[in-house]
């Protein structure tokens, strides 16, 4: 069974920074990509990094958030700078991974960690 565990959520004032981390455990053959989503009023893509090193960001966080993945350690980090109230939400880690070689990758999700940005 695969489990994703997030940490790092907290309350910060506007302009502050936070670093979120997510680690996968369980039977994993390979990880294709690691991503962060957030849920505020709706579910919103935040950032993703592939095993080939390609990163992509939502326009709303470009230049403020930075994603990094250690695929060997099964860990992904989201560095969030210059946080704004509209960044408030529950942040979820997701990984597209294979539990066995030569099988299709499936998406797995963590339980989320709460980020609150307010004064």
C-alpha positions as a Markdown table, in Angstrom:
| # | Residue | x | y | z |
|---|---|---|---|---|
| 1 | Unk | 0.0 | 0.0 | 0.0 |
| 2 | Unk | 1.3 | 3.4 | -1.0 |
| 3 | Unk | 1.1 | 6.3 | 1.5 |
| 4 | Unk | 1.9 | 10.0 | 0.9 |
| 5 | Unk | 2.5 | 12.2 | 3.9 |
| 6 | Unk | 2.6 | 16.0 | 3.8 |
| 7 | Unk | 4.0 | 18.3 | 6.4 |
| 8 | Unk | 4.9 | 22.0 | 6.8 |
| 9 | Unk | 1.5 | 23.7 | 6.7 |
| 10 | Unk | 1.0 | 26.6 | 9.0 |
| 11 | Unk | -0.3 | 30.1 | 9.5 |
| 12 | Unk | 1.8 | 32.9 | 8.1 |
| 13 | Unk | 1.2 | 36.7 | 7.5 |
| 14 | Unk | 1.2 | 38.0 | 4.0 |
| 15 | Unk | 4.7 | 38.2 | 2.5 |
| 16 | Unk | 5.8 | 35.2 | 4.6 |
| 17 | Unk | 7.3 | 31.9 | 3.4 |
| 18 | Unk | 6.6 | 28.3 | 4.0 |
| 19 | Unk | 8.1 | 25.0 | 2.9 |
| 20 | Unk | 5.9 | 22.0 | 2.4 |
| 21 | Unk | 7.3 | 18.5 | 2.1 |
| 22 | Unk | 5.8 | 15.2 | 1.0 |
| 23 | Unk | 7.2 | 11.7 | 1.3 |
| 24 | Unk | 5.9 | 8.5 | -0.2 |
| 25 | Unk | 6.2 | 5.2 | 1.4 |
| 26 | Unk | 5.2 | 1.6 | 0.6 |
| 27 | Unk | 5.7 | -0.6 | -2.4 |
| 28 | Unk | 6.8 | 1.7 | -5.2 |
| 29 | Unk | 8.6 | 0.7 | -8.4 |
| 30 | Unk | 9.0 | 4.1 | -9.9 |
| 31 | Unk | 7.7 | 7.6 | -9.8 |
| 32 | Unk | 6.9 | 9.5 | -13.0 |
| 33 | Unk | 5.9 | 12.9 | -11.5 |
| 34 | Unk | 5.2 | 14.7 | -8.3 |
| 35 | Unk | 2.7 | 17.5 | -7.9 |
| 36 | Unk | 1.1 | 19.9 | -5.5 |
| 37 | Unk | -2.6 | 21.0 | -5.7 |
| 38 | Unk | -4.5 | 23.1 | -3.4 |
| 39 | Unk | -8.1 | 23.3 | -2.4 |
| 40 | Unk | -9.7 | 26.7 | -1.6 |
| 41 | Unk | -13.0 | 27.5 | -3.2 |
| 42 | Unk | -12.1 | 24.8 | -5.8 |
| 43 | Unk | -9.2 | 22.4 | -6.6 |
| 44 | Unk | -6.3 | 24.2 | -8.2 |
| 45 | Unk | -3.1 | 22.9 | -9.8 |
| 46 | Unk | -0.1 | 24.5 | -8.2 |
| 47 | Unk | 3.1 | 22.9 | -9.5 |
| 48 | Unk | 4.5 | 19.7 | -10.9 |
| 49 | Unk | 8.0 | 18.1 | -11.5 |
| 50 | Unk | 8.7 | 15.1 | -13.7 |
| 51 | Unk | 11.3 | 12.5 | -13.2 |
| 52 | Unk | 13.1 | 14.1 | -16.2 |
| 53 | Unk | 13.3 | 17.4 | -14.3 |
| 54 | Unk | 10.6 | 19.3 | -16.1 |
| 55 | Unk | 8.7 | 21.7 | -13.9 |
| 56 | Unk | 5.5 | 23.5 | -14.5 |
| 57 | Unk | 3.7 | 26.1 | -12.3 |
| 58 | Unk | 0.3 | 27.7 | -12.2 |
| 59 | Unk | 0.4 | 31.2 | -13.4 |
| 60 | Unk | -0.7 | 32.5 | -10.0 |
| 61 | Unk | 2.4 | 31.1 | -8.3 |
| 62 | Unk | 5.0 | 31.5 | -11.0 |
| 63 | Unk | 8.1 | 33.2 | -9.6 |
| 64 | Unk | 7.0 | 32.8 | -6.0 |
| 65 | Unk | 6.8 | 29.0 | -5.5 |
| 66 | Unk | 9.4 | 26.5 | -6.4 |
| 67 | Unk | 9.0 | 22.7 | -6.6 |
| 68 | Unk | 11.8 | 20.2 | -6.2 |
| 69 | Unk | 11.7 | 16.5 | -6.3 |
| 70 | Unk | 14.1 | 13.8 | -5.0 |
| 71 | Unk | 12.8 | 10.8 | -6.9 |
| 72 | Unk | 15.3 | 8.4 | -5.2 |
| 73 | Unk | 14.2 | 9.6 | -1.8 |
| 74 | Unk | 10.5 | 9.7 | -2.9 |
| 75 | Unk | 10.2 | 13.3 | -1.6 |
| 76 | Unk | 8.9 | 16.5 | -3.1 |
| 77 | Unk | 9.2 | 20.0 | -1.6 |
| 78 | Unk | 7.3 | 23.1 | -2.4 |
| 79 | Unk | 9.0 | 26.3 | -1.3 |
| 80 | Unk | 6.5 | 29.1 | -1.1 |
| 81 | Unk | 7.6 | 32.7 | -0.9 |
| 82 | Unk | 5.8 | 36.0 | -0.8 |
| 83 | Unk | 2.6 | 34.3 | 0.3 |
| 84 | Unk | -0.6 | 36.1 | -0.3 |
| 85 | Unk | -4.1 | 35.6 | 1.3 |
| 86 | Unk | -5.3 | 34.0 | -1.9 |
| 87 | Unk | -2.7 | 31.2 | -1.4 |
| 88 | Unk | -4.8 | 30.0 | 1.6 |
| 89 | Unk | -6.0 | 26.5 | 1.3 |
| 90 | Unk | -5.3 | 22.9 | 1.9 |
| 91 | Unk | -2.3 | 21.7 | -0.1 |
| 92 | Unk | -2.3 | 18.2 | -1.4 |
| 93 | Unk | 0.7 | 16.2 | -2.6 |
| 94 | Unk | 0.1 | 13.9 | -5.6 |
| 95 | Unk | 2.4 | 11.4 | -7.3 |
| 96 | Unk | 2.0 | 9.5 | -10.5 |
| 97 | Unk | 3.7 | 6.2 | -9.8 |
| 98 | Unk | 4.0 | 2.5 | -10.5 |
| 99 | Unk | 3.8 | -0.1 | -7.8 |
| 100 | Unk | 5.1 | -2.7 | -10.2 |
| 101 | Unk | 7.4 | -2.3 | -13.2 |
| 102 | Unk | 5.9 | -2.3 | -16.7 |
| 103 | Unk | 2.4 | -1.4 | -15.5 |
| 104 | Unk | 0.5 | 1.8 | -16.0 |
| 105 | Unk | 1.2 | 4.6 | -13.5 |
| 106 | Unk | -1.6 | 5.5 | -11.1 |
| 107 | Unk | -2.2 | 8.8 | -9.2 |
| 108 | Unk | -1.9 | 8.7 | -5.4 |
| 109 | Unk | -2.7 | 11.5 | -3.0 |
| 110 | Unk | -1.9 | 12.6 | 0.5 |
| 111 | Unk | -4.3 | 13.9 | 3.1 |
| 112 | Unk | -3.2 | 17.5 | 2.7 |
| 113 | Unk | -1.7 | 20.1 | 4.9 |
| 114 | Unk | -3.3 | 23.5 | 5.7 |
| 115 | Unk | -1.8 | 26.8 | 4.7 |
| 116 | Unk | -3.3 | 30.0 | 6.0 |
| 117 | Unk | -2.1 | 33.4 | 5.0 |
| 118 | Unk | -3.6 | 36.3 | 6.9 |
| 119 | Unk | -2.7 | 39.2 | 9.0 |
